[in-house]
Amino acid sequence: MKKLFFALFAAGITLSMQAQVRNEIHVPDLGGYETLKCDFHMHTVYSDGLVWPTVRVDEAWREGLDAISLTEHLEYRPHQKNVTGHHGRSFEVAEGSAKGHDILLIRGSEITRSMAPGHFNAVFLNDCNALDQDDWHDSFKAAKDQHAFIFWNHPGWDRQQPDTTLWWKEHTEIYEKGWMQGIEVANGKFYYPEAHRWCLEKGLTMLGNSDVHNPINLDIEFYKGEHRTMTFVLADERTVDGIREALDNRRTIVWVNDLLIGEEHWLKELFEKSVKIIDIKRGKKSCRLVLQNESDLTFYLKKTEHEKEVEYFREFTIEPQSRSTITIYYPETLEGAGRINFCVTNLLVQPNQGMDYSFPF
């Protein structure tokens, strides 16, 4: 009996230790900035989520995140009879755990209205309660008065825009008053190309967030290599102020499923710092190009226009943390070095448009 007890005790200790393993996300730092992994949209039992606030901190730490925001609905709190507290209470409950885990916790709330304007998050708040107003205009003004960073959530959500993702006159009003600094181009597992286009056209920050309500392992199958949707923030320092400065200056890349969405110069640097040529073996009629992917990101390559006498594969997948070989065939008469041309189809520099890239050989 004692042996059984000690075996179960040891198994429990082992499982506990495994549960506390942090899985770092290996992506390169860009442009002299530190790449921080952030999720600015999630819920707990203090609105319509199904977990305690400290659980969100634990999840974020295990998944390798640097910063989160608990953005509880102001207008929708179905657990209020059992879980009481003011609108900023979830932040207060999570604050100690976040400090203990070295997770940057950003105070935020979700302004939850029917369309239009729809749902918006205000983050970097001082007082969430001030946003609890009858008129949505007053809620936005209260957020703006606190110098909040405000972004439009899931603009393509089919419950509010069932047929077409539209920009309404209310969004023009919000934008022109300076009440919108960004848009979620991805929410959960969904990418919104219309939002991507609006961010590029209007100079708004691109964001991607989980909007998680359940325990996250019910939504994300981590054992299959899945990950939560998040925003890579290129910050000059790993602080709340550093994140805010980066968001104000649009230094973000969104990671949703296998897609990476952002401005082209950041995506190009991300690709070049992730995938490096480590060897070129050139012969009279062929060349072997050896690539090393040093990141945890996947890249999908599709051949584009090229010299007719140069032959190489049509499509290729560069797996995370892997070595890949590209073989190129060409006539013996080809003199000097050449180039092979691709579209990296999951690096989106425009709505649903991949990034062109070429390798020398």
N, C-alpha and C positions, 0 to 999 in steps of 0.2 A: 504493500500500500504506500509505504514511504517512497519507494522508487517511482511509483506512478505519480505521486504528488510532486516530487522534484522534477520529473520529466515534464509535467504540465507547467510547472513554474518556469523552467528553463525555456520551454517553447513560448510562453507568454512574454518573457524578457526578450527573446529573439524577435518576435513579431513587433514588440514595442520599438526595439532598436531599428527594425526595418522601416517602420512607419515614420521614423524621424530622419530618414535619409533625404538630403536635399539634392535634387537632380538639376545641376547647373545647365543652363542653356548656353551653348558655345556659339557665339556670333561675334564678329570682329568689331572693335571700336572704329569709328569713322570720323574723318575730318578733324582729328585731334580731340574729339569728344568721347565720352564714355557711353556705350550703348546700354541703356537701362530698359528692363523688361517690365511693362506696366499694364495694369487693367483698371480702368477708371469707371467701371459700371458693373455693380453687383448688388445683391440684396440679401438681407437676413430676416429673421423673424420680426424685426422691428418694422418691416413693411410686409411684403408678400413672399419673402424667402422662407426656406425651410431649415435653416441652420442658425446657430448662435454666432454672434459676430467674431468670436475668437476662432471659430472653425474656418472662417474665410482667411484669417491670417495664417493658420496652420497649412491650409491648402496652398496658399500663395508661396509660402516658404518652401514647401516640399517640391513645388513645380519650378523653383528657380527664379521667381519674380523678385523685383526690387521695390515696387511701389504698387499700392492699391488704393481705391476709394470705395467706401460703402455708401452707395447713393440710394437711400431709401425713398420710396414714394412719399410725397407730402400728402397726397389726396387719397391714397389707397393703403389702408393698414388693417387687413382682415384679422390679424391676431391681437388686435388692440385690447380685447377683453382680458386676455391672458398675459400679454406682454405690454406693460405700460412704460411710458417714458416720453420725453420730449423728442423733437425731430433729430436732434443731434446725439441721442443716447447711444446708438450703436457705435458711433465713433468713440465715445467715452469708454464703453465696455471693451472695445478692441485695442485701445491705445496702449495699455500696459503690455499686452501680448505682442503687439507690433514692435515695441521698443526692445523686448526680450529677443525677438527673432531678427532684429535689424531690418524690418520691413518699413519702408516709408509710408505712413498712413496720411491720406489727404482727406480733409473734411468735405463732404459733398451731399447734395440732395437731388432728387429727380422731380422736376415740375411735370406733372402727369395730366395732360389735358387732351380732349378729343381734337381731331383734325378740323380746322387748323387752330393752333400751330403744331399740335402733337406733343411728343415727349421730348424734354430737354434735360440735360444734366448741368448743374452748376457746381463746380469744384473749386477748391481753395477758398472756402467760405470761412467766416468767423462765427456766424450765427445762422444755423439752418432754420430756426423758428421764424425768422423775419420774412422768409419766403412763403409762409403759409397765408396766402391772400386769396380773396374771392375772385378778383379779376386777374387773369394771367399777366396782364401788362404790369400790374403792381408786383407780382412775383419776380418778373424779369428785372424790374427797376431795383427791387431790393437786392437782387443778386449783383447787379451792376454797381450799386452803391458800395458793395463790399469788394469791389474789384475782382469778382469771380471770373473764372474762365468758363464760358457757357458753350455747350455744343448740342447739336440736334441728334437725337437718338434714332436709330433704325428707321431712316426716312422711307425705306421701301417695305416696311412691315405691312403685310397684306391685310391685317385687320383694320388698319387705318387708311391704306391706299390699295384697295383690292384689285384694281385694274391697271393703273399706271402710276409710277412714282413721279409726283409733280412737285414743283416749287410753287407755293401759294403766295397770294398778295401779303398774307400775314408774315411770311418768311422774308419778303422784301422789307417790310416794316422793321422786323427784328434785326435784320442785317444792317439796314441803314442807320438804326439807332445805336449800333455797336453792341447789340445784345447777343451776338452769335460770333464766336471765334473759331469754331470747328464743326465738323460733321463726322458721324460714324460712317465710314465707307464700308465697314464690316461690323456686324453684330451677330454674336453666336457663330454659326457656321455659314452665314449669308453675306455675300459681297454685293454692294449696290453700285453698279457702274455710273448711275446718274449722280450719285453723291460724289463719286470720284471726279466726275467732270465739273461739278459745281465748285469743289475745293480748288481745282486748278484754275477755273475761270475767275473766281471771286477772292482768291488768296486766302482760303481758309485752311485750317490745320486738319490733316487726315488722321482719323482715329479708328482703332479697332478694339472692341471690348467683348467680354464674355457674356455680360448681362445674365450671369448665372443666378438661379433661384434654388435649384436642388443642391444636395451635396454634389460636388463637381464630378465625382467619379461615376455618377449616374448619367451624366451628359457626355463625358469624354472617356473614350476607351483607350486609356493610356497604354495598356498592354499591346495595342495594335500600333503604337507609335503616334497616336493622336495627341493634340495639344489644345489648350484653350486659345481662343483668339485674343491677341494682345497687341499693344503698341510698343514698338521699339522707339524709345526717346533718346535722342542724341544730346546729352547734357554735359555742360562744362564741369559739373560736380554732382556727386551722388547725394543730393539734398532735395528737400521739397522746393526750395527756391530755384535750384538748378533745373528741376523738371519744369517749373512754371516758365522760366526764361526760354527753355527749348520749345515748349508748346507755343508761346507767344511768337516765336520766330520760325514756326512750321518745320522744325527739325524732327520729323517722325517718319517711321516706316511701319506699315500695318502688316501683320502676319496672321492670315486666316487660312486654314487648311494648308495647302502647299503654295498658296499665293503670297507674294510679297508686293506691296503696293506703296508707291512713293514717288518722289521727284527723281528724274532720271539720273542726275549726278550722284545722288546717294545710293541708288540701286546699282549703278555701275561700280562704284567703289566697294559696295558690299560684295558684289560678285568677284571682283578682282582680288579682294583680300581673303575671300573664302576659298576660291578655286585658283590654284597656282600651278604653273607649268614647272614640273620638277625634272623633266628630261625630254630631249628631242633627239631621236635617232634617225638620221636621214641617210637614205641610200640612193641609188641611181634612179629607181622607179617607184620608191615608196618611202614613207616616213611614219614613224611611230611617235605620237605625242602623248606623253604621260602626264596626267593631271592628278593633283591631290586636293580633295575637298577637306579643309580643316575646320569646317563649321558643322552645326547640327541641322543645316538647311538642305533641302533637296532642290535641284535645278533641272529643268526640262529644256532640252535644246532641240530645235527643229531647223534643218538646213534651209537656207535661203539662196538667193541668186549667187552663182559662182562661175568660175571659168569652166567651160565645157569639158576640157581635157583632164580636169582634176576630179577625182572620184573619192567620195567618203559617204558615211552613213546618212540616212535621212533624218532619223530621230535618235536621241540619246538621253538617258537619265543619269545625272550625276548624284549618287546617293550620299547621304551625310557621312562624314568621317570615313571616306573611302578613297581608293585610288582607281583611276579609270584610264584606259588607253584608247586613243583615236588613231586609226590607221588610215593614211591618205595615200592614194595611188595617182601617179601622174606619168606622162611620157618622159623618156630619157632626155628628150630635147628641151624640156623645161629648165631654164637656167635660173639660178638664184633662188631666193626664198619666195614663198607665196603666202596666201591667206585662205582660211576656210571660214565661211560666213554662216551665222546662225541667228535665229530669234530665240532668246531665252523666254519661253512662252509664259512662265509663271512669275516673271518680274514685270509687273504692269506699270508702264510709264504713262499710259493713257487708258481710258476705259476699255477693258477687254483687249488691250494691245500690249504685246510683249516688247522686250528690249532687244534691239539689234546688237550683235557682238561678233567680233571675229578674232580668231587665233592665228598667230604667225606659224609657219612651218619651214 
